[in-house]
C-alpha cells in the first residue's frame, strides 16, 4: 500500500533525481515536476546551465521515465519574477547583497509549489535539499535539523519554512552524504548520475549580478568615490551595485596594503575601503525574523549563528529587540557582516530560525536595546 502521494520538485540534477528514486523505493506514489521559473534570451544561449533551463527540463523528464513516474512542468515564471527577482534587484539598489535562493525557497518552492501540490491532491512535496524534518512530541511542533553532511547542508537557505510547510515536506537526502547520493544514482543508472552541481544563481548564469540588475530595472548605477574611513578619496568606483562587503577583487585601487570593501554609503554614493582587520564586528542587528522551532523569541538565548551560506556557525547570544528586530552578540568577532544576507540560528542540530541582516553593531547597542517579556533591558 502506498505511503502517500508525493510531488517531487525535480531540477534535473542528481540530488532531486535521487530523492525521487528513493521515495519510489520506499513505497510512495511519486510524481515528478519541474518548476519553470525563469528564462531569458541570454539563458537560451546557455541552455545547458541553470535549474530551470531547457536541458534541465529534459534531464528531469529522462529521469522520471527511467524510474517510471509521471512528470509535469509547472509554470511559476510570473510569481518568480514578482516575488524573487524584483525584491532581489530592489535590494541591490538599496546597497544590500541579498540571497535569492532564500526568497525562492520561501515564496516559490515551499509556498506556491506546495499549494499547487495540495490542490492537485498530493499529500507531500519533496526536494533534493540536504536537511532533515523532525517532529517534537513535547512541543507539538516541526523543526528543521542539520543534514548528515555538514559540507552540503542547506538548512541555512531553508530557515523560513513554516509549520504547515514542514508538515508536508519530505527530505529523502537528509541522512545521506553526497558521495552516497552519487553512488545511488550510478547504481540506478540515472542519466544524470555524473552531472555536475550547479554553482551559479539560476537566473544569472554568467555570475554578472550588476549587469543583470541594470538590465532588469533599466537603470544604470552611478559612479562615485572610493574613500577611506577618514574621508580620503582613493579613486572612482563603477557604481554601488558592483560591490559587496568584504570584496577585494575588482577594486582597481593601488595602496600600501590590501584594501577591502567595508561599507556602501547610499546617501553619498561612496564605497568605504579598509584593511582586513577593520572588517570585523562582534554584533549585528537583523529584521523580519522567522522562528520555526518555536512561536516567539522573548528572552536572550545562546545559539550558534551563520551569517552567510558557507560560513561556520559561531557561538552567539540572540536578543529580541523592538520593531520586529533581533540582535546577536558573538563570542568572537565576525568578518564582513553583510546587509541583505540572512543570519540563521541553531541550537544543537536544530534550526531555530533566522532574520535578514541590517548592519553590524556593537555589543552596547544590542544590550541597551534588548527587551525581555517585562520590557527589562540587558544593559546592566
Buried (B, 14 or more C-beta within 10 A) or exposed (E): EEEBBBBBBBBBBBBBBBBBBBBBEEEBBBBBBBBBBBBEEBBEEEBEBBBBBBBBBBBBBBBBEBBEBEBBBBEBBEBBBEBBBBBBBEBBBBBBBBBBBBBBBBBBBBBBBBEBBBEEEBBBBBBBBBBBBBEEEEEEBBBBBBBBBEEBBBBBBBBBBBEBBBEBBBBBBBEBBBEBBBBBBEEBEBBBBEBEEBEEBBBBBBEEBBBBBBEBBEEEBEEBBBBBEEEEEBBEBBBBBBBBBBBEEEBEBEEEEEBBBBBBBEEEBBBBBBBBEBBBBBBBBBEEBBBBBBEEBEEBBEBBBBBBBEBEBBEBBBBBBEEEBBBBBBEEBBBBBBBBBBBBBBBEBBBBBBBBBBBBBEBEBBBBBBBEEEEEEBEE
